[in-house]
Amino acid sequence: MEKFRDNIAVTRERAVLVGAIFKNTYSDNLAELAALAESAGAVIVDRLQQKINRVHPATYIGKGKADMVRQRAKASKADVIIFDNDLTPGQIRELEDIIEVKVIDRSELILDIFASRAQTKQSQLQVELAQLEYTYPRLTRMWSHLDSVAGAGGATAAGAVGGIGTRGTGEKQLEIDRRIVNKRITELKRELAGIDKRKKREIEARGEMFKICLVGYTNAGKSTLINKLTDADVYVADRLFATLDTRTRKWAIEKGRNVLLSDTVGFVRDLPHQLVASFKATLEEAVNADLLLHVVDVSSSDVQDQAENAKAVLEEIGCKESNVLVVLNKSDIVNNHSQFELLQTIYPDAICISAKTGMNLDLLKDRVMEIYTGGQVTLRITASAADGKIQGFLKSHTTVLEQNYSDSMVIMDIKVGKNQLHQLDRFKPVKIEEIK
């Protein structure tokens, strides 16, 4: 079997896509699988969607349908068969025996894409951990070389080379592989735990700055949006999982009102749980954010499912639904207007924008400002004229309406958000009055 599985990467390989769905259901999931495969560099030469009554324990789709895939693969000169389902190691082995072409499942494909996109040390470690955790429970049946090896002895001629006192029953290659993989997993977790601690310290060091995080389905336009709002230089491409690393930039939502805006890795249907676990440190930005902007690609034909899948991942990582603002992106290129109207009914508070053209970004900014401030109040602050700290804070974090001096005091009329009132406590001004 290893002749097919020396390398699971699908770059420039000719791929046949296979999806198995249960009868009485409809799915167009091969469209997403095709996008995933193309993102990995594969060339799609055929697609085959099969309805099944039940999962066949040996081949998932049954021997007859597997033989049909073999014929289609041969006719199209395919190098790889990509299943839209998660297969067991035994099923992959049986399918490769029948089809005589490399077979990979959806999770392997996504892991391969992540591996090719990882640029920073952190994301590379995260992807490697996810791959090993995916592989570890599959070692028993994935490889045909896992028989007993003589090691320090054994009953074979090779084992006899060890000499007297070194011969034994031998150790299974499986156990050697497991030990190596397990050791590497432990090392990666230890290294990532250190990164996780540093990440938490970074977030805590941001103090009382209002933190906003962009979340959503992959390729929904999050990177384009952060570039437009903050003049950041985040990599943008029209492909799935273009960026894996979190980027945080300062966003001036109003003069003197700065917030932190972070972009995160995109979500996808059936994202392997190993990846969600491995990218815990990266997703920490979303968990600790004061506000999540859930970016939804309304130009997608599968937009409702994408929105629900992103919502499910947010729940899995522990994000609260109460601090989410839905942003309907690509509203300028909507094809299905009835679907668009339905989305606006489902998300009545959503903001319709176009990150690419800048459409309605001012409305988004106003809405974020409203959430950030929690409504504004007008106050008269009396403080010592020599207290430069409080004056500097008020000028940079509030709207100063009027400023006057009387004796050794400064009197400032300001507008401040209700959510920011507690920040005044640390300055201890002489007097605070609300102006009606």
N, C-alpha and C positions, 0 to 999 in steps of 0.2 A: 504493500500500500504506500510505502514511503516514496515510491517513484512518482506518485501524483502530488504528494504533500511536502516536498522539499521546501516549497515557498508558497505561502497563501496569498501573496500580493497579486493583484489582478491588472497591474499596469500594462496597457497595450494588448491585453489578451482578448480574444474573441469569446464573448460570454452569451450563454443561453440563460434566460431568467425563467424560474419556475416558481409558481405560487400555488399552494394547495389551500382551498377554502372548503368549508362544509356546505353541503347542499342546503337550499332554501335561504342562502345568504348571498349578498352581492358585495364585491369589493373591487376597487381599481388600484389596489396597493402596488401593483407592478409598476405603475407610473413613478411612485416614490423609489422603489427598488432600482428602477432604471436610472433615476437621478443619482442615487447613491453609487451605483456601479460606474456611471460616467464620471462622477467625482473622483473615484478611485483610479480612473484612467482606462477602464475597460471599454471595448467596442461591442455594443449590443447587436447580436446577429439574429436572435430569435427570442420569442417569448411564448410561454406555455402556462396557462392557468387551468388547474385541474380542480374539479369539484369531487370531494370525497365524502363517504358516509362516516368514516372513522379513521383514526390514525393507525396506519399499519405499523406494528411494533418493529419490523425488520427494516422497512424502507420508507416509512412515513406515507408514501403515496401508493404503495402496492407494487408488486413485481411487474404487472402488465403495463402500468403507467410509466414505470421506470424504464422499461424496454422502449416505450414510445419516445421518451426523452433521449435514449441512446440513439435511436434512428434520426431524430431531429438534430442532435449534436453532431452526428456523423455527416449529415447532409450539409450542415452549415459550417463544418470544419471548426467546431468550437474547441477552445482550450480549457474552458472552465464552465461549470454549471453553478449558478448562484440561486439558492433557495431563499424565498421570502419568509421562511419558517425557521425556527430554531430546531436543529437536528441533534440527536444523540450521537456519540462517537460510533456506536454500532451501526446506526442508520447511514452515517456518512461512509463507513467502510463497505457496507453492503451495496450502496448506490454506486460507489466507485468501481466495485467488482462488476456490476451489471453494465454501467454506462461506459466504463474504461476512460473516463475523463475526470480531472480533479473536480471535487464537489466542495463548496463552502456554503455556510448558512449566513443568515442575516447578521448575526452578532459578529461573526468573523469578518464580514465585510466592513462593518462599522469600525471595528477595532483596527482594521487595516487602514482605513481612511484617517482615523485619529493618529495612527503611527506616522503616516506620511505628512500630517499637518503640524505635528508637535515641533515647536521651534525653541522654546525655552527649556532650561534644565528641569523646571518643575513639571511642565506638561509632558516632557519625555519620560520622567519617572512615573507620572500618573498613568500614562498609556502602557508602559511596560508592566506595571503592577496589575492593571486591568487584564492585559493579555495573559499573564501568568496565572491569575486567579481563574480566568476562563479555561485555561489549559489544564490546570492541576487535577480537577476531578475527572478529566477526560483521558488521562494518561493510560488508564487500564486497557482501553480498547481502541485508542486512536492509532497506535503504532504496532506494526507487526514484528518489530525487532525486540520486543520486551520479553525475551525468554531468559532462562538462567545463564549467567556467565560464570566462568570458572573463578575469576577473581584471584584470590590467594590460594586456590587449590582446585578441587573438583575432580570428577571421575574421568575427565577427558585427558587426551595426551597433552593438550595445552595446559590443563590444570596441573599435570605432573611436573611441569617446568618449575613450579614453585618449590619443589623439593620436600623432603621429609619435614613434618611439622607445620607445613603450610597448606596441606590439602584439606579441603572441607567440602561441604555441600554446595558452596558457591552462593552468590547473591543474585537475585533477579535484577535484570537491567531496570525493571519498573521501579524497584526500591531505590536504586541509584538515582534515577531521574527524579523521583519524588523528593528525595533528600536535597538534591541540587536546587530544584524549583522552590521547595519550602524555605530553604536557606535564603535564596534571593528575595522571596516575598517578604521575609522578616527584615532583611536589610532595607528594602524599599520602603516598607511601612515605617521603619525607624527614621529614615531620611525624610520622608514626607511628613512625619509627625513634627520634626524640627521646623520644616517649612510652614506647617499649619500654625505652630506657635508664633513664628515670626509674622505670619499673615494676620493673626489675631491682634498682635501688638501694634501692627501698622494701622489696623482698623480702629483700635482703642486710641491710638495717638492722634487720630483725626478729631478727637474730642467732640465738641458740640456741633461740628459742621453737619448740616443736613445731608444725608446720604441717599442717593437715588441710584437704582440699578435697572439696566435694560435687560429684560428677559424675553424669551419667546422661541418659536420654532426656528430651526436653522434656516438661513437665507431669507428671513423675514425683513431684513433691512436695518438691523440694530447698529452695525458698524457704520453704515451710511448716515444714520441719524446722529450718532455721537460725533461724527466728523462735522456734520452740518451745524450742530448746536455749540460745539466747543472749539472748532478749528483744529481738532486733533488730526493725527496722521495714522489712523488705524487702517490696516490693510482691508480692502474691500474687493470682493470678487463674486460673480454670479455663479456660485457653486455651494454645495452643502458643506458645512463645517470649514468655512474659509479661515476662521480664526478660532483658536482654542484657549488663548490666554486672556485673562482679564486686563482691561485697560481702564484706568481711572483718570479723569480729567476734571478741572475746575470749570463750572458752568455759571456764568453771570446771568441769573434770571432777571435781575434788575440792577441798576447802579447801586453798588454797595451791598448787594445780596448775592453772595456766592454759595453754591452748593457743589457737592462732589457727585459726578456722574460716571458710573462704571458700566462697561460692556462685558457680557459673560458669554460662555460657550453656549451655542444653540442647542435646542432640544430636538428630538425626533421620536416618532412612534416606536415603541418597544426599545427604547434606549437600553442597552445592556446594563443591568444593575451593577456590574463590576465597574463600569465607567462612572456611574453616579457616585459610587462609594469612593473611587479613586480620586475623583475631582472635587472631593469634599472641601479642600482648602480653597479651590477656585470659586466654588459656589457659596463660600462663606460670605462673599460680598452681597449676594441676594438675601441670605438668611438675616443678615444684620442691617439691611437697608431700612431707612425710614419710609421709603416709597419705592414700589416696583412699577416700572412702565412696561406693561405686557404688550410687546409689538406684534401685531397680527398682520400677515400678508393677505389682504382682501382680494388680490388678483389671482390667488391660487384656487383651483377648482375643488380642493380638499380643505378649504379654510376652516370649516367648523371642526373637523376632526383634529386639525393641527392645533387649534386653539384649546381644545379639550385635552389633548395629549400634553401640551405645555403646562396646562393647569395641573394635570396629574403629577408631573415631575416636580412642580413647585410644592405640592402637598407632600410628596415623598421626602423632600429635603427639609421640610418644616417651615415653609413660608406661610405667613398669615394672609388670608384672602382679603382682610379688611383694608390693607394698605396697598391695593393694586389699582392702577389706572390703566384701562385698556386703550391702546393706540392703534387705530385702524390705518395701517400704512399702505401705500400704493393705491390710494383712493382715486387717483387720477387716471388709472388704467384698468378700472373695473370692467369686466366683460359680462358677468352675471349680475344684473342689477336687482333682480328679485332676491338673490342670495345676499347681496349687500344690504338691502332693506331689512332682511331678516336678522342680520348681524346687528344692525343698529337698534332693532327691537330687543334682542337678547342683551346687548350692552348699551343701554340708553345713555349712560354717562361717558361713553367712549368719544375720543377726539379723532376726527377723520383728517389724515395728513398725507403728505408725500414728502418723505425724507429727501428724495432725489431733487425735486423741484423747489422745495421749501414751502409748499402750500400748507397754510394753517399752522405753521410752527409758532406764530405769534399767539394763536389761541392755546396751543399746548403750553407755552411759557406762562401765559396768564393763569391757566388752570393749575399748573405746578406751583406758581406763586401763591395762589389761594390756599392750596393744601399746605404749603410750607408755613405760611403765616397763621393759618387757622382763623382767619379774620383779623382785622386790624383795629387797634384802639389808639386814641390820641392821648398822650401824656405830657405833663409839664414836669421836667426834671430839674431840681435845684441841687447844685453840687458846688464844691469848692472850685474857684477859678484856677487854683493851682493843681487840681486833679486832672492831669493830662490823659490818664488811662481811660476814665469814664467818657471824656469828650471824644477821644479817638474811637472808642467802641461805638458810641452813638452815631458818629459820622459815617462809620463803615458798615454798621449792621442795622441801622434804622433810617427812616426818612426824616431829616431835620427840617421842620417847617419855619422855625424862628429861633434866634439865639440873641440873648441880651445879657449884659453884665450889670450887677448891682453890688456896690462895695466890693467885697472879696468873693462874691458868688457869681456863678454863671447859671442862667435860667434858659433851658432849651425845651421848646415844644417839639415833640416828635410823634411820628406814626410808627408803631411797632406791631409785629404779629403777636397774637395771643400765645402762640407756641414758643415765642422767644422771650416772653416776660421773665421766666425763671433765670435767664442769663444776667439780668440786672442785679440779682441777689448778691453776686460776688463783689459788686462795686460799692455797695452801701452808700447811695447818694443821701444827701441831707433830707430831701423831701421828694415824694412822688405823688402827683395828683392826676386824676383822670379828668380830661377836658371833655365835656359833653357837646 
